[in-house]
């Protein structure tokens, strides 16, 4: 590969241009003989070079061709290659972004985050609104961080589960045994006073507190990274695959749970 070919000239174009540097103004027929470029190709080559402003015509009777000064030609070829390489670079960047997005997991379609500590008025209100979206059932697992707190702290949130639900909703509550130790003696009465159908079970270990509503949405408690008896907030996810996984997990825990009431 020659230097001019690296800058974008074909072998025929380079032969023609180099010949013109030696001959000065010549006709296409003369240039074909001098450069060894076939007569069937000479006009295509000349038209291409002229369109790129690397050669020019000097007269029309007969038409003669002249080479543009080498310094100018090199700059024009360099500009062409720079443009082509920039376009190629942009194309590869776009392709890389496409590949990267295809390789990365798809984020949940709909998600939200509620910031709030355990037992706060904001979270109690949020839980009531959350429960009002339920039409058929609510499956809730209650463990960390509730099990490291007290009934006085999280009572409003547990009550909000019932206050927000409509009477036709079925509520299945699964408490960790450590949370059960924090429940007051009147907890059974609290359940009986509710108009919704509530079933309560308990299980030894629960690593995460979450709920699933109508297999449409799940909310997950995010324990506080420093304070073990609190949370930093709750994340709500409506992505069907995520909700399905949490519903399966709930059913596994529920099957291993013991009736509490």
Buried (B, 14 or more C-beta within 10 A) or exposed (E): EEEBEEBBBEEBBBBBBBBBEEBEBBBBEBBBEBBEBEEEEBEEBBEBBBEBEBBEEEEEEEEBBBBBEEEEBBEBBEEBEEEEEEEEEEEEEEEEEEEEEEEEEEEBEEEEEBEBBBBBEEBBBBBBEBBBBBEEBBBBBBBBBBBBBEBEBBBBBBBBBBBBBEEEBBBBBBBBBBBBEBBEEEBEEBBEEBEBEBBBBBBEEBEEBBBBBBBBBBBBBBBBEEBEBBBBBBBBBBBEEBBEEBBEBBEEBBEEBEEBE
